[in-house]
Amino acid sequence: MPIRDIRFENGVFFAREIGKIERADAETWTEALRRCAQSSPTPVVVLVDAREMTIISPDASKVFNKAAEIENVRVAAIATTTPLATVMSRTVAMMSRVGQTHETHVFNSFEEAERFALSHVVAARS
């Protein structure tokens, strides 16, 4: 599966994307996020390591657009390193704006994305 290491720890919902992301991958990720957000007593911060992602299929993009409507998500941080992955991540975030419950930020390094995500976990618990 191109989305790996899905886990929820200390308010952060983490996943690593590798290669081409298809609809089934996006659905698995979205359902896991929905379960975490519904059971979490504090808003969830999403952190995605997309440094190895090559492409998001159009059907997967549609699923990710719907994921932006999940309640109890504070913010999302995505780490990318290639121009195509950055553009695709920003495009999905932009297309999700209609019903979104949170903002998505794209970073050029995992360290920046992680620092941003963790700063919002702290803010959510304050």
N, C-alpha and C positions, 0 to 999 in steps of 0.2 A: 504494500500500500504506500503510495507516495506521501501520505501524511502520517508521520510517525511521532513517537514519544509524546502522545497526547496525555497530559497530566494536569491536575489542579492542586496546587500547593500554596498555602499562605496567601490566598486571594488572587493568585496568578494562574490563568488558564494558558498553558504552554502547548505549542505544537511545532513540529519541524516539517517543512514541505520540501519534497525532493522530486525533481523531474516534472512530468506533465500531471497536472491536477485535473481529474475527471469529476463528473457529477457525483458518482458514488463516494468518492473521497470527501468531497465537500459536504455531502449529506451526513456522513459519519461524523465529521468534525462538528458540523452544526448541531447535531443531536447531542453530542457530548457537551458542547458549550451550553445548550439549553438546559440539560440536566444539572450542570454545575451552577448555573445562574439561578435556577429555581430553588436549589437547596442551600445556597450560600446566604449567610446572615448579613453579609456586607456586599457592596457592588464588586463585580468581578472585573479584573483587568486582564485583557487578552495580550499575549506576547507570542508572535509568530516568527520563527526563524525560516525565512524564505530564501536564504542565500544559495540554496541548491535547487530552487524551483526554476523550471525552464519556461513553462507556459501554463495558463489557466484556460481550460476549455470554455467555450461560451455557456454551456449548460452548467458548469461549475460556478461560473460568475453569477449566474442567476440565483443559485442556491446561496452563495455568499451574500448577495444583495438582500435576501430574506433574513439571513443571520443578523444583519444590522438592526433588525427590529426586535431582537431578543431583549426582554426587560432585565434589569439588574446588571447590566454591563456598563461599566463606567467609561472605559476608553480602550482602544486597541493600538498596539505598537507592532509594526511589521519591519523586520530587518531584511533588506535586499542588497545585492552587490552588483547586479547587472542592470544596464539601462532598460532592457525589455521587462525584467521582473519588476523594476521600479514603476515603469509606466503602467503595467498591467495592474499592480496593486493599487496605484493611485486611481486608475480608471474604475476599478471595482468599488473603491471607497466613494468616489464621486457619484457613481450611479446609484449608490445606496442611500443617498441623502434624503430621499422623500420620506421614508418611514423610520429612519435611523433613530436609535435611542442613545447613541454615543458617537464620538468622532474617531476616525482612524488616522494615525500618523505613520508615515513611512520614513525609515532611517537607512542610511548607507552603511551602517555597521551594527552588529549585534549588540555591542557594548552600549551604544547610544540608545538603542531600542529598549534594552534591559533596564538601563538607568532610568529612562523615562517611565517605563511600566512600574518599576518599584517605587518611584516617587509618587505615583498615583495610588498605589496600594496604601502607602502611609497616609496620604490625604484622605482616602476613603475611610480609614479607621479613626480619623481625628474627629 
